[in-house]
Amino acid sequence: MTLSELESHCFLCQTPRIKEEPEEQSVTQLSELMKRKQRERGAKLSPNQSAPETSVTRVNHGGMSGTARGAARKKHRCTVCRKTFGRKDNLQVHTRVHTGEQPYSCSICKRAFTQKSHLVQHRRTHTGEKPYSCSICKRAFTQKSDVGKHRRTHTGEKPYSCSTCDQTFVQRSHLVTHMRLHTGEKPYSCSICDKTFGRKYILQVHTRVHTGEKSYSCSICKRAFTQKSDLGRHRRTHTGEKPYSCSICKKAFTHKSHLDRHRRTHTGERPYSCSICKKAFTQKSDLGKHRRTHTGEKPYSCSICKKAFTQKSNLGRHRRTHTGERPYSCSTCDQTFVQRSNLVTHMRLHTGEKPYSCSICDKAFADKSHFNRHRKTHREETY
């Protein structure tokens, strides 16, 4: 074959080159040409041989642009959504999005997955295997992507930024969730009550309100909780751990929210105010309770006698009048009480504590109600 003949043939498939035209050859024409050549080659194979699967190889196709060459390589198209893929196995995996097929199942818990790689990752939750470790602190992870996210805690890198408020994030998923604060989007809705949420996890927690599911139980007292974070806080009632301390008075707390509320006793801050009477509160929950004094709303009703209450805690105390339950007992004399506040007052009989003192005569009292009655005696003396 002469040099000119070599130049006129493709060096990969030995088919004659297509003479370059002034205009770019379309992807459709190229695809049809290659299919025809594949069929011709397949016809020459012996009966025991099968023609190779049609695919677009990385050949220099004359004057085709990079975009056109990329489109030509993605020849496997989904018949449902028309998305294209460069490899047939990628198309097969994608098709399961439409069919719901999950061919890979865990031999331990029977959970199923669409991709084998997802099953491999899942198995590590059973085996405890963590093959990926941080080169800085040696902390190990089950997934390679988790190591990348973790490294940013060392580098301080936050590559994802909000285009609205410029807040930055370590993970892209955190940015997506944050953007919903600006857009108001709540894509996750409860199938029972139609309430919507901006985060999938919050919907999962909410669903337990309907199902009554409490997946997290205390290993000490067996009390169960709907959220893992609630269990973590509860455990501290057994361990006595108080990891949150006030920088002003050093008082320690089991919950961060309790520390935040406590700080307001130093600052005097009352960030929650009533839109009707302008009364301000240190806690949002107190404002919610207060609003009901204006609306008259009593959302909590007794299932036995139908009596309604403005606060859930009041309903809980009321129920005990029907059940006779007295859950609070004195560790000294074993006397029991319906309310915790009654137990606190009772304990002062044993300790001798009298925290309520009169500013006029200095007389002290263990019970606030006794102290209030005493103050009235001074008012009567003035008239």
Long-range contacts (C-beta under 8 A, 24 or more apart in sequence): 10-59, 12-57, 12-59, 13-37, 13-57, 13-59, 17-62, 18-62, 20-62, 20-63, 21-63, 24-63, 24-64, 24-65, 24-68, 25-61, 25-62, 25-63, 25-64, 27-68, 27-71, 27-72, 30-61, 30-64, 30-72, 31-56, 31-72, 31-75, 53-88
